[in-house]
Amino acid sequence: MEITEEKLELVATKSFAEYEEMYKVIDFLNKNLKEKRVMLGLKKDKEKKRLYINIYEF
């Protein structure tokens, strides 16, 4: 099953101050939560210097 073929449902969003290695945390969680049908996304707002984590179910 490919995630791109599934519909993603946004469950939650949280913003916080930039953390340079947050992508490593997101990668770790995605690899370990895939079987639970949960995926996390990370977005960076360079102007506000904030990170946004989105949690999806698929």
PQR file with spaces between the fields and no chain letter, atoms N, CA, C, O and H, PARSE charges and radii, in Angstrom:
ATOM       1  N    MET     1       0.843   -1.180    0.000 -0.4000 1.5000
ATOM       2  CA   MET     1       0.000    0.000    0.000 -0.0000 2.0000
ATOM       3  C    MET     1       0.885    1.239    0.000  0.5500 1.7000
ATOM       4  O    MET     1       1.803    1.359    0.811 -0.5500 1.4000
ATOM       5  N    GLU     2       0.605    2.144   -0.903 -0.4000 1.5000
ATOM       6  CA   GLU     2       1.335    3.402   -0.945 -0.0000 2.0000
ATOM       7  C    GLU     2       0.498    4.486   -0.295  0.5500 1.7000
ATOM       8  O    GLU     2      -0.700    4.603   -0.555 -0.5500 1.4000
ATOM       9  H    GLU     2      -0.140    2.047   -1.563  0.4000 1.0000
ATOM      10  N    ILE     3       1.138    5.277    0.553 -0.4000 1.5000
ATOM      11  CA   ILE     3       0.442    6.343    1.262 -0.0000 2.0000
ATOM      12  C    ILE     3      -0.129    7.357    0.283  0.5500 1.7000
ATOM      13  O    ILE     3      -1.194    7.920    0.538 -0.5500 1.4000
ATOM      14  H    ILE     3       2.111    5.182    0.764  0.4000 1.0000
ATOM      15  N    THR     4       0.546    7.600   -0.820 -0.4000 1.5000
ATOM      16  CA   THR     4       0.082    8.603   -1.772 -0.0000 2.0000
ATOM      17  C    THR     4      -1.265    8.240   -2.381  0.5500 1.7000
ATOM      18  O    THR     4      -1.976    9.122   -2.861 -0.5500 1.4000
ATOM      19  H    THR     4       1.411    7.143   -1.027  0.4000 1.0000
ATOM      20  N    GLU     5      -1.632    6.955   -2.371 -0.4000 1.5000
ATOM      21  CA   GLU     5      -2.908    6.527   -2.918 -0.0000 2.0000
ATOM      22  C    GLU     5      -4.034    6.623   -1.900  0.5500 1.7000
ATOM      23  O    GLU     5      -5.205    6.540   -2.270 -0.5500 1.4000
ATOM      24  H    GLU     5      -1.054    6.239   -1.981  0.4000 1.0000
ATOM      25  N    GLU     6      -3.707    6.795   -0.637 -0.4000 1.5000
ATOM      26  CA   GLU     6      -4.686    6.869    0.434 -0.0000 2.0000
ATOM      27  C    GLU     6      -5.086    8.319    0.684  0.5500 1.7000
ATOM      28  O    GLU     6      -4.325    9.247    0.408 -0.5500 1.4000
ATOM      29  H    GLU     6      -2.755    6.862   -0.337  0.4000 1.0000
ATOM      30  N    LYS     7      -6.283    8.490    1.205 -0.4000 1.5000
ATOM      31  CA   LYS     7      -6.731    9.814    1.599 -0.0000 2.0000
ATOM      32  C    LYS     7      -6.217   10.098    3.010  0.5500 1.7000
ATOM      33  O    LYS     7      -6.405    9.294    3.923 -0.5500 1.4000
ATOM      34  H    LYS     7      -6.900    7.736    1.429  0.4000 1.0000
ATOM      35  N    LEU     8      -5.573   11.238    3.174 -0.4000 1.5000
ATOM      36  CA   LEU     8      -5.057   11.616    4.483 -0.0000 2.0000
ATOM      37  C    LEU     8      -6.074   12.493    5.190  0.5500 1.7000
ATOM      38  O    LEU     8      -6.621   13.424    4.599 -0.5500 1.4000
ATOM      39  H    LEU     8      -5.421   11.891    2.432  0.4000 1.0000
ATOM      40  N    GLU     9      -6.326   12.195    6.455 -0.4000 1.5000
ATOM      41  CA   GLU     9      -7.235   12.990    7.263 -0.0000 2.0000
ATOM      42  C    GLU     9      -6.421   13.706    8.337  0.5500 1.7000
ATOM      43  O    GLU     9      -5.759   13.068    9.155 -0.5500 1.4000
ATOM      44  H    GLU     9      -5.881   11.439    6.936  0.4000 1.0000
ATOM      45  N    LEU    10      -6.477   15.033    8.326 -0.4000 1.5000
ATOM      46  CA   LEU    10      -5.744   15.822    9.312 -0.0000 2.0000
ATOM      47  C    LEU    10      -6.382   15.629   10.677  0.5500 1.7000
ATOM      48  O    LEU    10      -7.585   15.832   10.841 -0.5500 1.4000
ATOM      49  H    LEU    10      -7.014   15.551    7.661  0.4000 1.0000
ATOM      50  N    VAL    11      -5.572   15.236   11.660 -0.4000 1.5000
ATOM      51  CA   VAL    11      -6.046   14.986   13.016 -0.0000 2.0000
ATOM      52  C    VAL    11      -5.709   16.161   13.934  0.5500 1.7000
ATOM      53  O    VAL    11      -6.533   16.575   14.749 -0.5500 1.4000
ATOM      54  H    VAL    11      -4.595   15.071   11.527  0.4000 1.0000
ATOM      55  N    ALA    12      -4.487   16.696   13.795 -0.4000 1.5000
ATOM      56  CA   ALA    12      -4.058   17.774   14.689 -0.0000 2.0000
ATOM      57  C    ALA    12      -2.903   18.549   14.080  0.5500 1.7000
ATOM      58  O    ALA    12      -2.163   18.030   13.243 -0.5500 1.4000
ATOM      59  H    ALA    12      -3.818   16.360   13.133  0.4000 1.0000
ATOM      60  N    THR    13      -2.756   19.797   14.509 -0.4000 1.5000
ATOM      61  CA   THR    13      -1.644   20.657   14.098 -0.0000 2.0000
ATOM      62  C    THR    13      -1.123   21.380   15.329  0.5500 1.7000
ATOM      63  O    THR    13      -1.897   21.817   16.181 -0.5500 1.4000
ATOM      64  H    THR    13      -3.357   20.218   15.188  0.4000 1.0000
ATOM      65  N    LYS    14       0.193   21.500   15.414 -0.4000 1.5000
ATOM      66  CA   LYS    14       0.824   22.205   16.527 -0.0000 2.0000
ATOM      67  C    LYS    14       2.011   22.993   15.998  0.5500 1.7000
ATOM      68  O    LYS    14       2.784   22.482   15.187 -0.5500 1.4000
ATOM      69  H    LYS    14       0.822   21.145   14.722  0.4000 1.0000
ATOM      70  N    SER    15       2.163   24.238   16.450 -0.4000 1.5000
ATOM      71  CA   SER    15       3.324   25.040   16.048 -0.0000 2.0000
ATOM      72  C    SER    15       4.217   25.279   17.258  0.5500 1.7000
ATOM      73  O    SER    15       3.761   25.274   18.401 -0.5500 1.4000
ATOM      74  H    SER    15       1.536   24.653   17.109  0.4000 1.0000
ATOM      75  N    PHE    16       5.498   25.488   16.976 -0.4000 1.5000
ATOM      76  CA   PHE    16       6.465   25.753   18.039 -0.0000 2.0000
ATOM      77  C    PHE    16       7.709   26.383   17.446  0.5500 1.7000
ATOM      78  O    PHE    16       7.858   26.440   16.225 -0.5500 1.4000
ATOM      79  H    PHE    16       5.868   25.493   16.047  0.4000 1.0000
ATOM      80  N    ALA    17       8.596   26.853   18.296 -0.4000 1.5000
ATOM      81  CA   ALA    17       9.843   27.485   17.854 -0.0000 2.0000
ATOM      82  C    ALA    17      10.691   26.494   17.056  0.5500 1.7000
ATOM      83  O    ALA    17      10.620   25.284   17.267 -0.5500 1.4000
ATOM      84  H    ALA    17       8.474   26.806   19.287  0.4000 1.0000
ATOM      85  N    GLU    18      11.483   27.026   16.148 -0.4000 1.5000
ATOM      86  CA   GLU    18      12.340   26.178   15.313 -0.0000 2.0000
ATOM      87  C    GLU    18      13.244   25.280   16.155  0.5500 1.7000
ATOM      88  O    GLU    18      13.757   25.676   17.202 -0.5500 1.4000
ATOM      89  H    GLU    18      11.541   28.010   15.976  0.4000 1.0000
ATOM      90  N    TYR    19      13.414   24.080   15.665 -0.4000 1.5000
ATOM      91  CA   TYR    19      14.332   23.107   16.246 -0.0000 2.0000
ATOM      92  C    TYR    19      15.007   22.428   15.066  0.5500 1.7000
ATOM      93  O    TYR    19      14.366   21.718   14.292 -0.5500 1.4000
ATOM      94  H    TYR    19      12.997   23.759   14.814  0.4000 1.0000
ATOM      95  N    GLU    20      16.295   22.652   14.940 -0.4000 1.5000
ATOM      96  CA   GLU    20      17.041   22.263   13.741 -0.0000 2.0000
ATOM      97  C    GLU    20      16.930   20.786   13.378  0.5500 1.7000
ATOM      98  O    GLU    20      16.928   20.452   12.194 -0.5500 1.4000
ATOM      99  H    GLU    20      16.816   23.229   15.569  0.4000 1.0000
ATOM     100  N    GLU    21      16.839   19.904   14.350 -0.4000 1.5000
ATOM     101  CA   GLU    21      16.831   18.471   14.051 -0.0000 2.0000
ATOM     102  C    GLU    21      15.454   17.829   14.190  0.5500 1.7000
ATOM     103  O    GLU    21      15.353   16.608   14.307 -0.5500 1.4000
ATOM     104  H    GLU    21      16.841   20.176   15.312  0.4000 1.0000
ATOM     105  N    MET    22      14.401   18.630   14.179 -0.4000 1.5000
ATOM     106  CA   MET    22      13.059   18.072   14.319 -0.0000 2.0000
ATOM     107  C    MET    22      12.724   17.093   13.195  0.5500 1.7000
ATOM     108  O    MET    22      11.964   16.148   13.408 -0.5500 1.4000
ATOM     109  H    MET    22      14.483   19.622   14.084  0.4000 1.0000
ATOM     110  N    TYR    23      13.279   17.307   12.007 -0.4000 1.5000
ATOM     111  CA   TYR    23      12.999   16.385   10.900 -0.0000 2.0000
ATOM     112  C    TYR    23      13.415   14.961   11.256  0.5500 1.7000
ATOM     113  O    TYR    23      12.803   14.009   10.771 -0.5500 1.4000
ATOM     114  H    TYR    23      13.896   18.075   11.834  0.4000 1.0000
ATOM     115  N    LYS    24      14.441   14.791   12.090 -0.4000 1.5000
ATOM     116  CA   LYS    24      14.877   13.459   12.515 -0.0000 2.0000
ATOM     117  C    LYS    24      13.819   12.812   13.411  0.5500 1.7000
ATOM     118  O    LYS    24      13.575   11.609   13.322 -0.5500 1.4000
ATOM     119  H    LYS    24      14.938   15.564   12.484  0.4000 1.0000
ATOM     120  N    VAL    25      13.203   13.605   14.262 -0.4000 1.5000
ATOM     121  CA   VAL    25      12.138   13.102   15.136 -0.0000 2.0000
ATOM     122  C    VAL    25      10.938   12.670   14.291  0.5500 1.7000
ATOM     123  O    VAL    25      10.374   11.597   14.507 -0.5500 1.4000
ATOM     124  H    VAL    25      13.401   14.582   14.334  0.4000 1.0000
ATOM     125  N    ILE    26      10.551   13.514   13.326 -0.4000 1.5000
ATOM     126  CA   ILE    26       9.419   13.212   12.463 -0.0000 2.0000
ATOM     127  C    ILE    26       9.685   11.950   11.648  0.5500 1.7000
ATOM     128  O    ILE    26       8.800   11.106   11.509 -0.5500 1.4000
ATOM     129  H    ILE    26      11.009   14.385   13.151  0.4000 1.0000
ATOM     130  N    ASP    27      10.885   11.814   11.114 -0.4000 1.5000
ATOM     131  CA   ASP    27      11.261   10.628   10.337 -0.0000 2.0000
ATOM     132  C    ASP    27      11.170    9.368   11.198  0.5500 1.7000
ATOM     133  O    ASP    27      10.622    8.354   10.765 -0.5500 1.4000
ATOM     134  H    ASP    27      11.605   12.500   11.227  0.4000 1.0000
ATOM     135  N    PHE    28      11.703    9.435   12.411 -0.4000 1.5000
ATOM     136  CA   PHE    28      11.650    8.305   13.346 -0.0000 2.0000
ATOM     137  C    PHE    28      10.204    7.906   13.640  0.5500 1.7000
ATOM     138  O    PHE    28       9.854    6.727   13.580 -0.5500 1.4000
ATOM     139  H    PHE    28      12.148   10.259   12.762  0.4000 1.0000
ATOM     140  N    LEU    29       9.368    8.895   13.959 -0.4000 1.5000
ATOM     141  CA   LEU    29       7.963    8.603   14.270 -0.0000 2.0000
ATOM     142  C    LEU    29       7.225    8.032   13.069  0.5500 1.7000
ATOM     143  O    LEU    29       6.448    7.089   13.217 -0.5500 1.4000
ATOM     144  H    LEU    29       9.652    9.852   14.007  0.4000 1.0000
ATOM     145  N    ASN    30       7.453    8.582   11.890 -0.4000 1.5000
ATOM     146  CA   ASN    30       6.778    8.066   10.694 -0.0000 2.0000
ATOM     147  C    ASN    30       7.145    6.615   10.418  0.5500 1.7000
ATOM     148  O    ASN    30       6.280    5.815   10.064 -0.5500 1.4000
ATOM     149  H    ASN    30       8.084    9.348   11.770  0.4000 1.0000
ATOM     150  N    LYS    31       8.405    6.272   10.574 -0.4000 1.5000
ATOM     151  CA   LYS    31       8.836    4.895   10.338 -0.0000 2.0000
ATOM     152  C    LYS    31       8.194    3.932   11.324  0.5500 1.7000
ATOM     153  O    LYS    31       7.889    2.793   10.970 -0.5500 1.4000
ATOM     154  H    LYS    31       9.108    6.923   10.861  0.4000 1.0000
ATOM     155  N    ASN    32       7.987    4.379   12.555 -0.4000 1.5000
ATOM     156  CA   ASN    32       7.469    3.492   13.589 -0.0000 2.0000
ATOM     157  C    ASN    32       5.950    3.532   13.744  0.5500 1.7000
ATOM     158  O    ASN    32       5.380    2.648   14.385 -0.5500 1.4000
ATOM     159  H    ASN    32       8.235    5.304   12.842  0.4000 1.0000
ATOM     160  N    LEU    33       5.296    4.515   13.184 -0.4000 1.5000
ATOM     161  CA   LEU    33       3.840    4.617   13.308 -0.0000 2.0000
ATOM     162  C    LEU    33       3.100    4.242   12.023  0.5500 1.7000
ATOM     163  O    LEU    33       1.870    4.263   11.991 -0.5500 1.4000
ATOM     164  H    LEU    33       5.759    5.233   12.663  0.4000 1.0000
ATOM     165  N    LYS    34       3.828    3.904   10.981 -0.4000 1.5000
ATOM     166  CA   LYS    34       3.204    3.572    9.701 -0.0000 2.0000
ATOM     167  C    LYS    34       2.173    2.450    9.839  0.5500 1.7000
ATOM     168  O    LYS    34       1.091    2.526    9.257 -0.5500 1.4000
ATOM     169  H    LYS    34       4.828    3.887   11.007  0.4000 1.0000
ATOM     170  N    GLU    35       2.503    1.423   10.599 -0.4000 1.5000
ATOM     171  CA   GLU    35       1.580    0.303   10.793 -0.0000 2.0000
ATOM     172  C    GLU    35       0.332    0.710   11.563  0.5500 1.7000
ATOM     173  O    GLU    35      -0.686    0.022   11.488 -0.5500 1.4000
ATOM     174  H    GLU    35       3.382    1.362   11.072  0.4000 1.0000
ATOM     175  N    LYS    36       0.390    1.805   12.294 -0.4000 1.5000
ATOM     176  CA   LYS    36      -0.765    2.323   13.043 -0.0000 2.0000
ATOM     177  C    LYS    36      -1.616    3.248   12.175  0.5500 1.7000
ATOM     178  O    LYS    36      -2.615    3.800   12.634 -0.5500 1.4000
ATOM     179  H    LYS    36       1.217    2.364   12.354  0.4000 1.0000
ATOM     180  N    ARG    37      -1.201    3.412   10.895 -0.4000 1.5000
ATOM     181  CA   ARG    37      -1.903    4.266    9.928 -0.0000 2.0000
ATOM     182  C    ARG    37      -1.898    5.730   10.359  0.5500 1.7000
ATOM     183  O    ARG    37      -2.890    6.444   10.211 -0.5500 1.4000
ATOM     184  H    ARG    37      -0.388    2.963   10.522  0.4000 1.0000
ATOM     185  N    VAL    38      -0.763    6.152   10.891 -0.4000 1.5000
ATOM     186  CA   VAL    38      -0.558    7.541   11.308 -0.0000 2.0000
ATOM     187  C    VAL    38       0.682    8.065   10.604  0.5500 1.7000
ATOM     188  O    VAL    38       1.678    7.353   10.475 -0.5500 1.4000
ATOM     189  H    VAL    38       0.042    5.572   11.011  0.4000 1.0000
ATOM     190  N    MET    39       0.622    9.312   10.148 -0.4000 1.5000
ATOM     191  CA   MET    39       1.752    9.937    9.487 -0.0000 2.0000
ATOM     192  C    MET    39       1.864   11.379    9.976  0.5500 1.7000
ATOM     193  O    MET    39       0.854   12.047   10.198 -0.5500 1.4000
ATOM     194  H    MET    39      -0.187    9.891   10.252  0.4000 1.0000
ATOM     195  N    LEU    40       3.092   11.851   10.142 -0.4000 1.5000
ATOM     196  CA   LEU    40       3.333   13.220   10.564 -0.0000 2.0000
ATOM     197  C    LEU    40       3.971   14.011    9.441  0.5500 1.7000
ATOM     198  O    LEU    40       4.760   13.483    8.658 -0.5500 1.4000
ATOM     199  H    LEU    40       3.913   11.309    9.962  0.4000 1.0000
ATOM     200  N    GLY    41       3.621   15.274    9.374 -0.4000 1.5000
ATOM     201  CA   GLY    41       4.211   16.180    8.405 -0.0000 2.0000
ATOM     202  C    GLY    41       4.855   17.344    9.147  0.5500 1.7000
ATOM     203  O    GLY    41       4.423   17.708   10.241 -0.5500 1.4000
ATOM     204  H    GLY    41       2.979   15.703   10.010  0.4000 1.0000
ATOM     205  N    LEU    42       5.876   17.916    8.557 -0.4000 1.5000
ATOM     206  CA   LEU    42       6.590   19.033    9.167 -0.0000 2.0000
ATOM     207  C    LEU    42       6.680   20.162    8.158  0.5500 1.7000
ATOM     208  O    LEU    42       7.087   19.959    7.015 -0.5500 1.4000
ATOM     209  H    LEU    42       6.227   17.620    7.669  0.4000 1.0000
ATOM     210  N    LYS    43       6.297   21.352    8.591 -0.4000 1.5000
ATOM     211  CA   LYS    43       6.352   22.533    7.735 -0.0000 2.0000
ATOM     212  C    LYS    43       7.092   23.633    8.479  0.5500 1.7000
ATOM     213  O    LYS    43       6.896   23.835    9.678 -0.5500 1.4000
ATOM     214  H    LYS    43       5.966   21.518    9.520  0.4000 1.0000
ATOM     215  N    LYS    44       7.947   24.341    7.745 -0.4000 1.5000
ATOM     216  CA   LYS    44       8.739   25.406    8.345 -0.0000 2.0000
ATOM     217  C    LYS    44       8.294   26.754    7.793  0.5500 1.7000
ATOM     218  O    LYS    44       8.191   26.934    6.580 -0.5500 1.4000
ATOM     219  H    LYS    44       8.106   24.177    6.771  0.4000 1.0000
ATOM     220  N    ASP    45       8.030   27.700    8.691 -0.4000 1.5000
ATOM     221  CA   ASP    45       7.706   29.068    8.316 -0.0000 2.0000
ATOM     222  C    ASP    45       8.949   29.906    8.611  0.5500 1.7000
ATOM     223  O    ASP    45       9.195   30.283    9.757 -0.5500 1.4000
ATOM     224  H    ASP    45       8.113   27.554    9.676  0.4000 1.0000
ATOM     225  N    LYS    46       9.723   30.191    7.573 -0.4000 1.5000
ATOM     226  CA   LYS    46      10.993   30.898    7.745 -0.0000 2.0000
ATOM     227  C    LYS    46      10.811   32.319    8.242  0.5500 1.7000
ATOM     228  O    LYS    46      11.642   32.817    9.002 -0.5500 1.4000
ATOM     229  H    LYS    46       9.523   29.884    6.643  0.4000 1.0000
ATOM     230  N    GLU    47       9.733   32.985    7.825 -0.4000 1.5000
ATOM     231  CA   GLU    47       9.505   34.364    8.247 -0.0000 2.0000
ATOM     232  C    GLU    47       9.213   34.456    9.741  0.5500 1.7000
ATOM     233  O    GLU    47       9.720   35.345   10.425 -0.5500 1.4000
ATOM     234  H    GLU    47       9.058   32.580    7.208  0.4000 1.0000
ATOM     235  N    LYS    48       8.403   33.544   10.237 -0.4000 1.5000
ATOM     236  CA   LYS    48       8.028   33.560   11.653 -0.0000 2.0000
ATOM     237  C    LYS    48       8.966   32.737   12.528  0.5500 1.7000
ATOM     238  O    LYS    48       8.882   32.765   13.756 -0.5500 1.4000
ATOM     239  H    LYS    48       7.991   32.822    9.681  0.4000 1.0000
ATOM     240  N    LYS    49       9.876   31.994   11.859 -0.4000 1.5000
ATOM     241  CA   LYS    49      10.805   31.100   12.559 -0.0000 2.0000
ATOM     242  C    LYS    49      10.051   30.122   13.449  0.5500 1.7000
ATOM     243  O    LYS    49      10.367   29.953   14.626 -0.5500 1.4000
ATOM     244  H    LYS    49       9.944   31.972   10.862  0.4000 1.0000
ATOM     245  N    ARG    50       9.027   29.469   12.845 -0.4000 1.5000
ATOM     246  CA   ARG    50       8.192   28.497   13.541 -0.0000 2.0000
ATOM     247  C    ARG    50       8.146   27.206   12.736  0.5500 1.7000
ATOM     248  O    ARG    50       8.301   27.208   11.515 -0.5500 1.4000
ATOM     249  H    ARG    50       8.770   29.606   11.888  0.4000 1.0000
ATOM     250  N    LEU    51       7.934   26.122   13.437 -0.4000 1.5000
ATOM     251  CA   LEU    51       7.708   24.823   12.815 -0.0000 2.0000
ATOM     252  C    LEU    51       6.276   24.407   13.102  0.5500 1.7000
ATOM     253  O    LEU    51       5.718   24.740   14.147 -0.5500 1.4000
ATOM     254  H    LEU    51       7.809   26.120   14.429  0.4000 1.0000
ATOM     255  N    TYR    52       5.687   23.677   12.165 -0.4000 1.5000
ATOM     256  CA   TYR    52       4.327   23.171   12.319 -0.0000 2.0000
ATOM     257  C    TYR    52       4.349   21.665   12.098  0.5500 1.7000
ATOM     258  O    TYR    52       4.841   21.186   11.077 -0.5500 1.4000
ATOM     259  H    TYR    52       6.140   23.406   11.316  0.4000 1.0000
ATOM     260  N    ILE    53       3.819   20.932   13.049 -0.4000 1.5000
ATOM     261  CA   ILE    53       3.673   19.490   12.906 -0.0000 2.0000
ATOM     262  C    ILE    53       2.207   19.204   12.635  0.5500 1.7000
ATOM     263  O    ILE    53       1.328   19.673   13.358 -0.5500 1.4000
ATOM     264  H    ILE    53       3.419   21.321   13.879  0.4000 1.0000
ATOM     265  N    ASN    54       1.952   18.437   11.598 -0.4000 1.5000
ATOM     266  CA   ASN    54       0.605   17.983   11.274 -0.0000 2.0000
ATOM     267  C    ASN    54       0.572   16.470   11.492  0.5500 1.7000
ATOM     268  O    ASN    54       1.506   15.760   11.117 -0.5500 1.4000
ATOM     269  H    ASN    54       2.666   18.056   11.011  0.4000 1.0000
ATOM     270  N    ILE    55      -0.510   15.985   12.102 -0.4000 1.5000
ATOM     271  CA   ILE    55      -0.712   14.563   12.298 -0.0000 2.0000
ATOM     272  C    ILE    55      -1.872   14.128   11.417  0.5500 1.7000
ATOM     273  O    ILE    55      -2.946   14.729   11.437 -0.5500 1.4000
ATOM     274  H    ILE    55      -1.268   16.561   12.406  0.4000 1.0000
ATOM     275  N    TYR    56      -1.640   13.082   10.648 -0.4000 1.5000
ATOM     276  CA   TYR    56      -2.640   12.565    9.725 -0.0000 2.0000
ATOM     277  C    TYR    56      -2.932   11.097   10.010  0.5500 1.7000
ATOM     278  O    TYR    56      -2.060   10.357   10.465 -0.5500 1.4000
ATOM     279  H    TYR    56      -0.768   12.594   10.632  0.4000 1.0000
ATOM     280  N    GLU    57      -4.164   10.686    9.738 -0.4000 1.5000
ATOM     281  CA   GLU    57      -4.526    9.274    9.699 -0.0000 2.0000
ATOM     282  C    GLU    57      -4.781    8.926    8.242  0.5500 1.7000
ATOM     283  O    GLU    57      -5.271    9.762    7.482 -0.5500 1.4000
ATOM     284  H    GLU    57      -4.872   11.288    9.369  0.4000 1.0000
ATOM     285  N    PHE    58      -4.457    7.709    7.848 -0.4000 1.5000
ATOM     286  CA   PHE    58      -4.717    7.278    6.471 -0.0000 2.0000
ATOM     287  C    PHE    58      -5.271    5.865    6.461  0.5500 1.7000
ATOM     288  O    PHE    58      -5.554    5.320    5.394 -0.5500 1.4000
ATOM     289  H    PHE    58      -4.060    7.030    8.466  0.4000 1.0000
